[in-house]
Amino acid sequence: MSTLSAMIEGIGLWAPGVPSWDAFAAHCRGGDAPTDAPARPAPALLPPNERRRAPDTVLVALQAAQAACEAAGRDPATLPSVFASTYGDLAITDHLCATLARAPTEVSPIRFHNSVHNAAAGYWTIGTGAMQPATALSAGEGSFALGLLDALAQLEAGAPAVLLVGYDGAAVGPLAEVVRSEGLLGVALVLAREARDATVPRLALETAPATAAIDAPPAGISAGNAMAPALALLAALARSEAAAILPAGNGHAFRIAIDNAGGAHG
């Protein structure tokens, strides 16, 4: 595979106790986590009644996406988007399965429409009025890396900029015995084909050797979340490291080279 590259115009992040990219970057550089972090994401994009109904996975995806767009200075309505989630909303899946087993007639249509993998993408495009393509992708441990590949391919095909969002929630009930995911995590990148600011970092994706070791996410922040591989890339950006190796599924990996021309801004 030839190398695909992009400028990183904006970064968004929400994790328990670390509700922003700036807070995460400070933690990666040895700083303390904020003491007044909100307990639940609350994206301003959604009105209060929608926030109450939306599941946490949708809230964290939109929170990170909105932060990345604001950091990039991009109008969300103009951006194609790629929403990547390893498992979707496992808590809602558990609830639906339990209800079907106990009392099928009590299944909630509201819960059902929040259970599908494109729920976050749907909330985002409706809330922003976006008319650009929106992709919902799920590919196991390689979800973030393959979402990044999708976004870069769209740039290669001519899109000026693309929004990439990765998010996952906690596994609960019997599902927690089959798959592992803890806590809540949302990350987002606004990627552009050409630089509008010479100081923003560039990333380049290439196939990693079969012997390459996958980079672990930083300890202490959502390391047990299924989307944690994305944090390895963000930590490398925060520390101005040269590259990060991310799982791409089925034993494959991508090497994400980083050129921090002026530091990772967000």
N, C-alpha and C positions, 0 to 999 in steps of 0.2 A: 504494500500500500504506500502510495506517495505521501509525503508529509503535508498535512493540512494545518493552517495557522490562522490566528485571529488576534486582534487587540482586545484587551479586557477593559471595557469602558466603565463598568460598574459592578460592584459585588454587594450582595445582600445575604444576611444570615440571621437565623433565630434558633437558639437552643436554650433549654432551661438554665437560667442564671446568666446567660451570655446572649443578650437579645439583639446584637448588632455585629456587623463585620468589624467595626473599630474595636469593640470589646473583645472579640475573638482574637484579633491581631495582637492586641495588647497582652492577652493571656499567653499567646504563643511566644511572645518576646519576654515572658517572665513576669508580667504584671498581674495584679489581682483582678478577679472577676468583680463586676459591680455588685453592690450590696442592695440596690433598690430595683433590681430587675423585675419586670412584670412576670406574673405566674403563668399567663396565657397570652399567646399572640392576639393582637386586636387590629387587623389591617383596616386602615381608614377607608379603604376602597369599598368596604361593605357597610351598609347602614346597620344600626344596632340590632334590629330585628333579624336581619340575615346572619349577623355574627352569632346570635344566640342559637340559630338553627344549624349553622354550618359545623361540621366536625372539625376537630383540632387539626387534622391533616390538611384540610382546605385552608384553614386559617394560617397555618405556618407556611404553606406554599405561597399564599398571596402576600403575607407579610414580607417574606424574603424577596419575592418578585418585585413588589412595589419599591422596596429599599434599593434594589439594584437599578431599577429604571430611574429613580430619583438621583442616585449617585452618577449615573451616566448622562443625565440631562436629556433623556429620550422620552418621547411621548409613547406610552405603552400601546396606544391604539395603532401605532405604525409598525409594530414589531411582530414578525412571526415568532412563535413560541414553541418550545419543547418542554413538556412536563414529564419528568422521569420519576417513577416510584418503584421500589423493589417489590412491595406487596400491596400497595393501595392502603385502604383503611381496614386494618385487621380487627379493630374493635367493633366496627359496624358489621363486618362479616361474621364475627362471633355472635353478635346480637341476633342477626337474621337467622343464622343456623339454629341457635337455641330457640328462637320463636317458632320457626318451622317445625322443630321437633316437639314443642310443647303445645302450641296453639296456632296453627297455620293461618287462621282467619284474622289474627291480630297483627300480621306483618304490616309495618308502617310504610306507605309509599314514599314518605319523606326520607326515611332511613334508607330505603332501596335506592333512590336516585343519588344519594350521597355515597353509595357503596361502589359505584362503577369507577373504573380507573381514570376516566376523563372528567371526573367531578371537578377537580381543581381547575383544569383547563377551561371547563364550562363557566364556572364562577368568574374566572379571570376575564375571559373574552366578553361576557355579558357586562361585567362591572366596568371594564375599560372601553367598551364599544369597539374592540378590535375586530377588524375584518380580514386580518391576515391569517395564513394557515396556522393551525394549532395542532401539535402532535402530543399524544399521550402514550408513553413508552414504559414498558415493564419488562425487564430482562434479568431477573435475579441479581446476583452480586455485581454484575456488570452494568446495571441500569444507569448509573451516573456516567460512566465512561462511554457507553453507547449513546446516551443522550447527547453527550459532548460531540461525538462523531456525527450524529444527525445534525446538530447545530452548525458544525463546521462545514458539512456537506452543503447545507443551504447557503452558507456564505460563498462557498466555491461556485455554486450555481447562480450567484448574482445578487442575493439578498444583501443590502448594505449593513444590516445588523440583525441579530437574533437574540432572543431571551431564552436562556436555559434555566430551568428550575428543577431541583432534586429535593425530594421530601419523603419521609416515612414516619410512622407512629409506632406505638408499642404493640407487640403481640400479646394477646390475652386469652384466657380460657384454654381449651384443648389445642388451639392453634399454636400456643406458646410451647407446646411439647414437640411441635413439628418444625417450626421456624423460629429464629431468634431475632428480636428487635426490641429495643428498650427506649423509653422516653420519646421525645419529639424533636425532630430536626428538619429545618428547611434551609437550603442554600440556593443562591441564584447568581447567575453571571449574565451581563449584557456583553455580547461579543460582536465586534465590528470587523468588517473586511479591511478598512483603511483607517489610519490614525487621524483623529481630529485633534489630539493632544499628544505631543511628542514624549510626554512623561509617563504615559500609561504603559503597563507591562504587555508583552506579547506572549502567547503560548503557542506551541506547535505540537501536534499529536503525531506519533509514529508507533509502529508495532514494536513492542519490547521483546528482547530475546527470551526464549523459553526458560532460561535459567534466572531471569531477573526476579528479585525479591520484591513482593508487594510492600509498598510503604504503609506503615500503620498510622492511624489517625492519632493526634495528640491525646495523651491520657487526661481523663477528668472531664471531658466535654463530649457527651453523647457518643462515647466510643462503642457502646453496645447497640447503637441504632443501626438499622440496615443500610442507611444512607451515609454512614460514617466514612466510606472510602473517599467521598467528596472532600471531607475535612483534611485528608492528607494533602490534596492539592492546595487548599486554602492555607494550610499551615506552611507549605513551601513558599507560597506567595508572601505570607506575612514575614517570613524569615529571610526573604530574598535568596532562597535556594535555587539551584540550577534546574531541578527537575523533580517530578514525582511519578512513581509507578503505580498505576491503578488497575484493579482487576477488570477484565472485559468479558468474563464468563467463559465457561467450557475450557478452563485451563489457559486462556489467553490473557494478555495484559497489554496496556498501552503505556508508553513513556511520554509524559507531558513535559516537554522542555519549556523553561521559563526564561524570558529575557526581561529582567526588571530594569527597563530603560531609566525610569525615574522613581521606582518604588511602586508598590501596589496601592493604588489609591481607591478609596471607596467611601 
